[in-house]
């Protein structure tokens, strides 16, 4: 039985919280859905495990230049589209074979399904904004099924 676990974070805005580090150490991949704000956050994440990251609207300078607007990654035969703001998707997930869409921007944790596509927003993992809880998510693949769990601070 193969189990693959992914950490999903977004909107760290320069703050990598200690409360999430243990969770991040127990995954095979970290996906960051943008608004990183400081290169140091990516450097620290890359010390833990491989990272897929896209830029957000607050990412400037080197982050804006080096990170893609969106990305597609394959995990356990499933195609995951990563973008910061779901309203700016450059593809139609339904017609391009995407199984999962990961996005951020709103700081609101969300899991939902539409047209057999799983949509996940891990919420904001950095400074608290808009009185919303600070959160991240994990996506676990096990025997052709996947589950999403949120961790709130």
Secondary structure by P-SEA (a helix, b strand, c coil): cbbbbbbbbccccccccccaaaaaaaccbbbbccccccaaaaaaaaaccbbbbbbccccccccccccccccccccccbbbbbbccccccccccccccccbbbbcccccccccccccbbbbccccccccccccccbbbbbbbcccbbbbbbbcc
